[in-house]
Amino acid sequence: MARRPLTNPRKHATQERSRATVDALVEATARILVKEGFDKASTNRIAQKAGVSIGSLYQYYPSKEALVAAVVDRHHQELMQIIRDALAEVAALPLEDAVRRLVTVAIEAHRIDPRLHRVVAEQIPRTGRLENVGAFNQETFALFKSYLERHRDELRAVDLGLAAFVCVTSIEALTHTAVLHRSDILSDEAVDTLVDEATRLVVGYLR
């Protein structure tokens, strides 16, 4: 039985120069994955594209799978920060305005680099990051539930934990599937209609 590749970094960068090296390696890995696919993402190819020696690469990452995992982790961290900022921004807004803004932010985040988003979705099972995705989802549910608690008077009688799960999952499924399978509805001409329909869906459920 083949040994599972190591997917955690050997060490974490602490100094500015080492952080720049790590950032270059992760960015190079992401670009190769998007343009050429997993099979072409050798450690030598990644080091070359990053302008880093292969020895320096192996100081931080034991395998190309560890670099792919770093791409997945970075992508999720960036998305999570966008979600935190958006929920802080809408905290005082009424329900329909808040939902519209959250749907818009979710779509905008997925449109930034849809090919990378597609690659990350493909690589999650390979890198063993399903547990991290679960933690990401749980934090999002909790943040949205907090918003619902502050706006209880605008909602029908509903379990707020369940409502947060239904709403967040619906928004994520719509935007995720649009990126992977329906790029036509993410065009500049069509995206406003998608925002309208998704907002109507979520607000109608909550009221």
C-alpha positions as CSV (number, residue, x, y, z in Angstrom):
1,M,0.0,0.0,0.0
2,A,1.4,3.4,-1.1
3,R,2.3,5.8,1.7
4,R,0.1,8.9,1.8
5,P,2.0,12.0,0.8
6,L,2.8,14.5,3.5
7,T,0.5,17.6,3.2
8,N,1.6,19.8,6.1
9,P,4.5,22.3,5.8
10,R,7.8,21.4,7.4
11,K,8.0,24.8,9.0
12,H,6.2,28.1,9.0
13,A,7.8,31.3,7.7
14,T,8.4,33.9,10.4
15,Q,10.7,36.5,8.8
16,E,9.7,38.8,6.0
17,R,12.2,37.2,3.5
18,S,11.0,33.7,4.3
19,R,7.4,34.7,4.1
20,A,8.1,36.2,0.6
21,T,9.6,32.8,-0.4
22,V,6.6,30.9,0.8
23,D,4.2,33.3,-0.9
24,A,6.1,32.9,-4.2
25,L,5.9,29.1,-3.9
26,V,2.2,29.0,-3.1
27,E,1.4,31.5,-5.9
28,A,3.5,29.5,-8.4
29,T,1.7,26.3,-7.4
30,A,-1.7,28.0,-7.9
31,R,-0.8,29.3,-11.3
32,I,0.6,25.9,-12.5
33,L,-2.5,24.1,-11.2
34,V,-4.8,26.5,-13.0
35,K,-2.9,26.5,-16.3
36,E,-1.4,23.0,-16.5
37,G,-3.1,20.8,-13.9
38,F,-1.9,18.7,-11.0
39,D,0.3,16.2,-12.9
40,K,2.4,19.1,-14.3
41,A,2.9,20.6,-10.9
42,S,6.2,19.0,-10.0
43,T,8.3,20.5,-7.2
44,N,11.0,21.4,-9.7
45,R,8.5,23.1,-11.9
46,I,7.1,25.0,-9.0
47,A,10.5,26.1,-7.7
48,Q,11.5,27.3,-11.2
49,K,8.3,29.3,-11.7
50,A,8.7,30.8,-8.2
51,G,12.3,31.8,-8.8
52,V,13.3,29.7,-5.7
53,S,15.9,26.9,-5.4
54,I,14.6,23.4,-5.0
55,G,16.5,23.2,-1.7
56,S,14.6,26.3,-0.4
57,L,11.3,24.7,-1.4
58,Y,12.0,21.5,0.5
59,Q,12.9,23.6,3.6
60,Y,9.3,24.5,3.8
61,Y,7.3,21.8,2.0
62,P,7.9,18.1,1.9
63,S,6.0,17.4,-1.3
64,K,4.0,19.0,-4.1
65,E,0.9,17.8,-2.3
66,A,1.9,20.0,0.7
67,L,2.1,22.9,-1.7
68,V,-1.3,22.1,-3.2
69,A,-2.7,21.9,0.4
70,A,-1.2,25.4,1.0
71,V,-3.0,26.7,-2.0
72,V,-6.3,25.2,-0.7
73,D,-5.7,26.6,2.8
74,R,-4.8,30.1,1.5
75,H,-7.9,30.2,-0.7
76,H,-10.2,29.2,2.2
77,Q,-8.6,31.7,4.5
78,E,-9.1,34.5,2.0
79,L,-12.7,33.6,1.5
80,M,-13.3,33.3,5.2
81,Q,-11.9,36.8,5.7
82,I,-14.2,38.2,3.0
83,I,-17.2,36.5,4.8
84,R,-16.2,37.9,8.2
85,D,-15.9,41.4,6.7
86,A,-19.2,41.2,4.9
87,L,-21.1,40.0,7.9
88,A,-19.6,42.8,10.0
89,E,-20.6,45.3,7.3
90,V,-24.3,44.2,7.3
91,A,-24.7,43.7,11.0
92,A,-27.1,46.7,11.3
93,L,-28.8,46.4,8.0
94,P,-32.4,45.1,7.6
95,L,-32.9,41.6,6.4
96,E,-33.4,42.1,2.7
97,D,-30.5,44.6,2.3
98,A,-28.2,42.4,4.3
99,V,-29.0,39.2,2.3
100,R,-28.6,41.1,-1.0
101,R,-25.2,42.3,0.1
102,L,-24.1,38.9,1.3
103,V,-25.2,37.2,-1.9
104,T,-23.4,39.9,-3.9
105,V,-20.2,39.5,-1.9
106,A,-20.4,35.7,-2.3
107,I,-20.7,36.0,-6.1
108,E,-18.0,38.6,-6.3
109,A,-15.6,36.4,-4.3
110,H,-16.2,33.5,-6.5
111,R,-15.7,35.6,-9.7
112,I,-12.3,36.9,-8.6
113,D,-10.5,33.8,-9.9
114,P,-13.1,31.2,-11.0
115,R,-10.5,28.8,-12.5
116,L,-8.6,28.7,-9.2
117,H,-11.8,28.1,-7.3
118,R,-12.5,25.2,-9.6
119,V,-9.0,23.8,-9.0
120,V,-9.3,24.1,-5.2
121,A,-12.6,22.2,-5.3
122,E,-10.9,19.4,-7.3
123,Q,-7.9,19.3,-5.0
124,I,-9.6,19.2,-1.5
125,P,-10.0,15.4,-1.4
126,R,-6.4,14.9,-2.6
127,T,-5.0,17.1,0.2
128,G,-7.1,15.8,3.0
129,R,-8.6,19.2,3.7
130,L,-12.3,18.2,4.1
131,E,-12.0,18.7,7.8
132,N,-10.9,22.3,7.2
133,V,-13.8,22.9,4.9
134,G,-16.1,21.7,7.7
135,A,-14.6,24.2,10.2
136,F,-14.9,26.9,7.6
137,N,-18.6,26.1,7.1
138,Q,-19.3,26.0,10.9
139,E,-17.8,29.4,11.4
140,T,-19.9,30.8,8.6
141,F,-23.1,29.2,10.0
142,A,-22.3,30.7,13.4
143,L,-21.7,34.2,12.0
144,F,-24.9,34.2,10.1
145,K,-26.8,32.8,13.0
146,S,-25.6,35.8,15.1
147,Y,-26.9,38.2,12.5
148,L,-30.3,36.4,12.6
149,E,-30.4,36.6,16.3
150,R,-30.0,40.4,16.2
151,H,-32.8,40.6,13.6
152,R,-35.3,38.1,15.2
153,D,-38.2,40.5,14.8
154,E,-37.9,40.4,11.0
155,L,-38.1,36.6,10.8
156,R,-40.9,34.0,11.0
157,A,-40.8,31.5,13.8
158,V,-37.8,29.3,12.8
159,D,-34.9,27.5,14.5
160,L,-32.1,30.0,13.9
161,G,-29.4,27.3,13.7
162,L,-31.2,25.4,11.1
163,A,-32.1,28.7,9.3
164,A,-28.4,29.7,9.2
165,F,-27.5,26.3,7.8
166,V,-30.2,26.5,5.1
167,C,-29.4,30.0,4.0
168,V,-25.6,29.7,4.0
169,T,-25.7,26.4,2.2
170,S,-28.1,27.8,-0.4
171,I,-25.9,30.8,-1.2
172,E,-22.7,28.7,-1.3
173,A,-24.3,26.1,-3.5
174,L,-25.7,28.7,-5.9
175,T,-22.4,30.6,-6.3
176,H,-20.2,27.5,-6.2
177,T,-22.2,25.7,-8.9
178,A,-22.4,28.8,-11.0
179,V,-18.6,29.0,-11.0
180,L,-18.1,25.3,-11.8
181,H,-20.9,24.7,-14.3
182,R,-22.7,27.9,-15.3
183,S,-20.3,30.7,-16.1
184,D,-23.0,32.2,-18.4
185,I,-24.9,33.4,-15.3
186,L,-21.9,35.0,-13.8
187,S,-21.4,37.4,-16.8
188,D,-21.7,41.1,-16.1
189,E,-25.1,41.1,-17.9
190,A,-26.6,38.2,-16.0
191,V,-25.1,38.5,-12.5
192,D,-27.6,41.2,-11.3
193,T,-30.5,38.8,-12.0
194,L,-28.8,36.0,-10.1
195,V,-28.4,38.3,-7.1
196,D,-32.1,39.2,-7.3
197,E,-33.2,35.6,-7.5
198,A,-30.9,34.4,-4.8
199,T,-32.0,37.2,-2.5
200,R,-35.7,36.5,-3.2
201,L,-35.0,32.8,-2.3
202,V,-33.3,33.4,1.0
203,V,-35.5,36.3,2.2
204,G,-38.7,34.4,1.2
205,Y,-37.6,31.4,3.3
206,L,-36.7,33.5,6.3
207,R,-40.0,35.4,6.3
